[in-house]
Amino acid sequence: MYIHIGENKVLRKKDIAFVFDLDSATVSVHTRNFLKKAEKENRVILLGYDLPKSFVVTKDNLVYLSPFNTTTIKGFY
């Protein structure tokens, strides 16, 4: 099964490791450090021009910043 995460990007359900709300998850310093490290390593992919509401981490450690909220993404499951 494929999950639409924004801007014509779909991922296989089995390839998704985590889906996080961007506002609540970035309260933690650990999450902010993870995202900073991923950005330095060019593993962050921004989907669209809208303000991201969530981020999806794949099993191969790519991070997609999605304009969809977590409820919308999880609703595709």
DSSP file (Angstrom, degrees, kcal/mol; ACC not computed):
  #  RESIDUE AA STRUCTURE BP1 BP2  ACC     N-H-->O    O-->H-N    N-H-->O    O-->H-N    TCO  KAPPA ALPHA  PHI   PSI    X-CA   Y-CA   Z-CA
    1    1 A M              0   0    0      0, 0.0    12,-3.0     0, 0.0     2,-0.4   0.000 360.0 360.0 360.0 145.2    0.0    0.0    0.0
    2    2 A Y  E     -A   12   0A   0     10,-0.3     2,-0.5    11,-0.1    10,-0.2  -0.851 360.0-150.9-110.5 144.1    1.2    3.5   -0.8
    3    3 A I  E     -A   11   0A   0      8,-3.3     8,-2.4    -2,-0.4     2,-0.5  -0.961  11.6-138.1-117.7 127.0    0.7    6.6    1.4
    4    4 A H  E     +A   10   0A   0     -2,-0.5     6,-0.2     6,-0.2    72,-0.1  -0.731  23.8 174.2 -83.4 124.7    0.4   10.1    0.0
    5    5 A I  E     -     0   0A   0      4,-2.6    63,-0.5    -2,-0.5     5,-0.1   0.312  55.2 -69.4-115.8   7.0    2.4   12.6    2.1
    6    6 A G  E >  S+A    9   0A   0      3,-0.7     3,-1.8    60,-0.1    -1,-0.4  -0.241 103.4  41.5 122.4 152.6    2.1   15.7    0.0
    7    7 A E  T 3  S-     0   0    0      1,-0.3    41,-0.1    40,-0.1     3,-0.1   0.863 127.7 -54.5  46.8  50.6    3.1   17.3   -3.3
    8    8 A N  T 3  S+     0   0    0      1,-0.2     2,-0.5    39,-0.1    -1,-0.3   0.701 103.5 136.1  61.1  21.7    2.6   14.2   -5.4
    9    9 A K  E <   +A    6   0A   0     -3,-1.8    -4,-2.6     2,-0.0    -3,-0.7  -0.888  28.4 179.1-103.0 126.5    5.0   12.2   -3.1
   10   10 A V  E     -A    4   0A   0     -2,-0.5     2,-0.3    -6,-0.2    -6,-0.2  -0.960   7.0-166.4-124.0 145.1    3.9    8.7   -2.1
   11   11 A L  E     -A    3   0A   0     -8,-2.4    -8,-3.3    -2,-0.4     2,-0.3  -0.933  31.4-104.1-125.0 150.5    5.8    6.3    0.0
   12   12 A R  E >>  -A    2   0A   0     -2,-0.3     3,-1.7   -10,-0.2     4,-0.6  -0.566  30.5-127.8 -70.5 138.1    5.2    2.6    0.6
   13   13 A K  G >4 S+     0   0    0    -12,-3.0     3,-1.2     1,-0.3    -1,-0.1   0.869 108.9  56.0 -55.1 -39.9    3.6    2.0    3.9
   14   14 A K  G 34 S+     0   0    0    -13,-0.3    -1,-0.3     1,-0.2   -12,-0.1   0.664 101.6  58.4 -71.2 -14.6    6.2   -0.5    4.9
   15   15 A D  G <4 S+     0   0    0     -3,-1.7    44,-2.6    43,-0.1     2,-0.5   0.570  84.2  95.5 -89.2 -10.3    9.0    2.1    4.3
   16   16 A I  E <<  +B   58   0B   0     -3,-1.2    42,-0.2    -4,-0.6     3,-0.1  -0.709  43.6 174.0 -85.9 124.8    7.6    4.6    6.8
   17   17 A A  E     -     0   0B   0     40,-2.6     2,-0.3    -2,-0.5    41,-0.2   0.867  64.4  -0.7 -92.8 -47.0    9.2    4.4   10.3
   18   18 A F  E     -B   57   0B   0     39,-2.0    39,-2.4     2,-0.0     2,-0.4  -0.985  47.8-157.1-146.0 152.1    7.6    7.4   12.0
   19   19 A V  E     -B   56   0B   0     -2,-0.3     2,-0.4    37,-0.2    37,-0.2  -0.989  24.9-175.6-129.0 122.5    5.2   10.3   11.5
   20   20 A F  E     -B   55   0B   0     35,-2.8    35,-2.3    -2,-0.4     2,-0.5  -0.908  30.7-120.5-122.2 145.7    5.6   13.2   13.8
   21   21 A D  E  >  -B   54   0B   0     -2,-0.4     4,-2.2    33,-0.2     5,-0.3  -0.726  26.6-142.9 -75.4 127.4    3.7   16.5   14.4
   22   22 A L  H  > S+     0   0    0     31,-2.2     4,-1.5    -2,-0.5    32,-0.2   0.894  93.3  48.1 -65.2 -41.6    6.3   19.2   13.7
   23   23 A D  H  4 S+     0   0    0     30,-0.5    -1,-0.2     1,-0.2     4,-0.2   0.945 118.7  36.2 -66.4 -49.0    5.1   21.6   16.5
   24   24 A S  H >4 S+     0   0    0      1,-0.2     3,-0.8     2,-0.2     4,-0.3   0.847 117.0  51.4 -77.1 -32.4    4.9   19.1   19.3
   25   25 A A  H >< S+     0   0    0     -4,-2.2     3,-1.2     1,-0.2     6,-0.3   0.839 101.4  60.5 -74.1 -31.7    7.9   17.0   18.4
   26   26 A T  T 3< S+     0   0    0     -4,-1.5    -1,-0.2    -5,-0.3    -2,-0.2   0.443  81.8  83.0 -81.0   3.5   10.3   19.9   18.1
   27   27 A V  T <  S+     0   0    0     -3,-0.8     2,-0.3    -4,-0.2    -1,-0.3   0.849  79.5  80.1 -66.2 -34.1    9.8   20.8   21.7
   28   28 A S  S <> S-     0   0    0     -3,-1.2     4,-2.0    -4,-0.3     5,-0.2  -0.563  77.6-143.3 -77.8 133.8   12.3   18.2   22.5
   29   29 A V  H  > S+     0   0    0     -2,-0.3     4,-2.4     1,-0.2     5,-0.2   0.819 101.6  59.3 -64.1 -30.9   16.0   19.1   22.1
   30   30 A H  H  > S+     0   0    0      2,-0.2     4,-2.2     1,-0.2    -1,-0.2   0.900 105.9  46.9 -65.5 -41.2   16.7   15.5   20.9
   31   31 A T  H  > S+     0   0    0     -6,-0.3     4,-2.5     2,-0.2    -2,-0.2   0.920 111.8  50.5 -67.5 -43.0   14.2   15.9   18.0
   32   32 A R  H  X S+     0   0    0     -4,-2.0     4,-2.4     1,-0.2    -2,-0.2   0.907 111.3  48.9 -61.2 -41.2   15.7   19.3   17.0
   33   33 A N  H  X S+     0   0    0     -4,-2.4     4,-2.5     2,-0.2    -1,-0.2   0.899 109.8  52.1 -64.6 -40.3   19.2   17.8   17.0
   34   34 A F  H  X S+     0   0    0     -4,-2.2     4,-2.4     1,-0.2    -2,-0.2   0.931 112.0  45.8 -59.8 -46.4   18.0   14.9   14.9
   35   35 A L  H  X S+     0   0    0     -4,-2.5     4,-2.2     2,-0.2    -2,-0.2   0.887 112.0  51.0 -67.3 -38.9   16.5   17.3   12.3
   36   36 A K  H  X S+     0   0    0     -4,-2.4     4,-2.3     2,-0.2    -1,-0.2   0.925 112.0  47.2 -62.6 -44.1   19.6   19.5   12.3
   37   37 A K  H  X S+     0   0    0     -4,-2.5     4,-1.7     1,-0.2    -2,-0.2   0.915 111.6  50.4 -64.1 -42.9   21.8   16.5   11.7
   38   38 A A  H  <>S+     0   0    0     -4,-2.4     5,-3.0     1,-0.2     6,-0.5   0.881 110.5  50.4 -62.4 -38.2   19.5   15.2    9.0
   39   39 A E  H ><5S+     0   0    0     -4,-2.2     3,-1.5     1,-0.2    -2,-0.2   0.911 108.6  50.9 -67.7 -41.6   19.6   18.7    7.3
   40   40 A K  H 3<5S+     0   0    0     -4,-2.3    -1,-0.2     1,-0.3    -2,-0.2   0.831 111.0  49.7 -62.7 -31.6   23.4   18.9    7.4
   41   41 A E  T 3<5S-     0   0    0     -4,-1.7    -1,-0.3    -5,-0.2    -2,-0.2   0.296 115.6-117.4 -90.6   9.2   23.5   15.4    5.8
   42   42 A N  T < 5S+     0   0    0     -3,-1.5    -3,-0.2    -5,-0.1    -2,-0.1   0.858  78.7 125.4  57.9  39.6   21.1   16.5    3.1
   43   43 A R      < +     0   0    0     -5,-3.0    20,-3.1    -6,-0.1     2,-0.5   0.324  42.9  97.1-105.8   5.5   18.5   13.9    4.1
   44   44 A V  E     -c   63   0B   0     -6,-0.5     2,-0.5    18,-0.2    20,-0.2  -0.844  52.2-169.9-101.4 129.8   15.6   16.4    4.6
   45   45 A I  E     -c   64   0B   0     18,-3.2    20,-2.7    -2,-0.5     2,-0.5  -0.973  11.7-148.3-122.4 118.2   13.2   16.9    1.7
   46   46 A L  E     -c   65   0B   0     -2,-0.5     2,-0.9    18,-0.2    20,-0.1  -0.748   8.9-151.0 -87.1 125.2   10.7   19.7    1.8
   47   47 A L        -     0   0    0     18,-2.4     3,-0.2    -2,-0.5   -40,-0.1  -0.841  59.0 -27.5-100.5 102.3    7.4   18.9    0.1
   48   48 A G  S    S-     0   0    0     -2,-0.9    17,-0.1     1,-0.2   -42,-0.0  -0.251  76.7 -80.9  90.2-176.9    5.8   22.0   -1.3
   49   49 A Y  S    S+     0   0    0      2,-0.1    -1,-0.2    -2,-0.1     2,-0.1   0.462  91.2 102.3-107.1  -6.6    6.0   25.7   -0.4
   50   50 A D  S    S-     0   0    0     -3,-0.2    -3,-0.1     1,-0.1     3,-0.0  -0.362  89.8 -84.5 -74.8 159.4    3.4   25.6    2.4
   51   51 A L        -     0   0    0      1,-0.1    -1,-0.1    16,-0.1    -2,-0.1  -0.478  53.4-113.8 -62.2 126.0    4.5   25.7    6.1
   52   52 A P        -     0   0    0      0, 0.0    -1,-0.1     0, 0.0     3,-0.1  -0.364  31.7-177.2 -66.2 141.9    5.3   22.1    7.1
   53   53 A K        +     0   0    0     13,-2.8   -31,-2.2    15,-0.3   -30,-0.5   0.589  66.3   9.3-110.5 -20.1    2.9   20.6    9.7
   54   54 A S  E     -BD  21  66B   0     12,-1.8    12,-2.5   -33,-0.3     2,-0.4  -0.944  61.8-136.7-150.3 168.6    4.5   17.2   10.1
   55   55 A F  E     -BD  20  65B   0    -35,-2.3   -35,-2.8    -2,-0.3     2,-0.5  -0.999   9.7-151.8-136.4 144.8    7.6   15.2    9.2
   56   56 A V  E     -BD  19  64B   0      8,-2.5     8,-2.8    -2,-0.4     2,-0.5  -0.943   6.6-157.9-115.4 127.5    7.8   11.6    8.0
   57   57 A V  E     -BD  18  63B   0    -39,-2.4   -40,-2.6    -2,-0.5   -39,-2.0  -0.918  11.9-151.5-107.1 128.0   10.9    9.5    8.7
   58   58 A T  E >   -B   16   0B   0      4,-2.4     3,-2.0    -2,-0.5   -42,-0.2  -0.485  30.0-105.7 -93.1 167.6   11.5    6.6    6.5
   59   59 A K  T 3  S+     0   0    0    -44,-2.6   -43,-0.1     1,-0.3    -1,-0.1   0.731 122.2  57.0 -65.3 -21.8   13.4    3.4    7.4
   60   60 A D  T 3  S-     0   0    0    -45,-0.3    -1,-0.3     2,-0.1   -44,-0.1   0.173 122.6-107.1 -95.0  19.0   16.3    4.6    5.3
   61   61 A N    <   +     0   0    0     -3,-2.0     2,-0.3     1,-0.2    -2,-0.1   0.707  69.3 145.5  67.0  26.5   16.5    7.8    7.4
   62   62 A L        -     0   0    0    -18,-0.0    -4,-2.4     2,-0.0     2,-0.5  -0.719  38.0-147.0 -85.0 146.8   15.1   10.3    4.9
   63   63 A V  E     -cD  44  57B   0    -20,-3.1   -18,-3.2    -2,-0.3     2,-0.5  -0.970   9.8-165.1-120.1 119.9   13.1   13.0    6.5
   64   64 A Y  E     -cD  45  56B   0     -8,-2.8    -8,-2.5    -2,-0.5     2,-0.7  -0.918  11.4-148.2-105.9 122.9   10.1   14.5    4.5
   65   65 A L  E     -cD  46  55B   0    -20,-2.7   -18,-2.4    -2,-0.5   -10,-0.2  -0.822  26.1-162.8 -89.4 115.3    8.6   17.8    5.7
   66   66 A S  E     - D   0  54B   0    -12,-2.5   -13,-2.8    -2,-0.7   -12,-1.8  -0.775  30.5-146.1-108.0 141.4    5.0   17.5    4.8
   67   67 A P  S    S+     0   0    0      0, 0.0     2,-0.2     0, 0.0   -61,-0.1   0.570  81.1  90.1 -75.6  -8.0    2.3   20.2    4.5
   68   68 A F  S    S-     0   0    0    -63,-0.5   -15,-0.3   -14,-0.1    -2,-0.2  -0.590  80.9-121.4 -85.9 148.7   -0.2   17.6    5.8
   69   69 A N     >  -     0   0    0     -2,-0.2     4,-2.0   -16,-0.1     3,-0.4  -0.450  30.7-104.4 -82.3 167.0   -0.9   17.2    9.5
   70   70 A T  H  > S+     0   0    0    -17,-0.3     4,-3.0     1,-0.2     5,-0.2   0.846 119.0  58.2 -62.6 -35.1   -0.3   13.8   11.1
   71   71 A T  H  > S+     0   0    0      1,-0.2     4,-1.6     2,-0.2    -1,-0.2   0.902 106.8  48.3 -62.2 -40.5   -4.0   13.0   11.2
   72   72 A T  H  > S+     0   0    0     -3,-0.4     4,-0.7     2,-0.2    -2,-0.2   0.930 113.8  45.7 -65.7 -45.6   -4.3   13.3    7.5
   73   73 A I  H >< S+     0   0    0     -4,-2.0     3,-1.2     1,-0.2     4,-0.3   0.934 114.2  47.6 -64.4 -45.5   -1.3   11.1    6.8
   74   74 A K  H >< S+     0   0    0     -4,-3.0     3,-1.3     1,-0.3    -1,-0.2   0.787 102.2  65.9 -66.9 -25.7   -2.4    8.5    9.3
   75   75 A G  H 3< S+     0   0    0     -4,-1.6    -1,-0.3     1,-0.3    -2,-0.2   0.751  91.7  62.7 -66.6 -23.3   -5.8    8.6    7.7
   76   76 A F  T <<        0   0    0     -3,-1.2    -1,-0.3    -4,-0.7    -2,-0.2   0.656 360.0 360.0 -74.6 -15.1   -4.3    7.2    4.5
   77   77 A Y    <         0   0    0     -3,-1.3    -1,-0.3    -4,-0.3    -2,-0.2   0.525 360.0 360.0 -64.8 360.0   -3.4    4.0    6.4
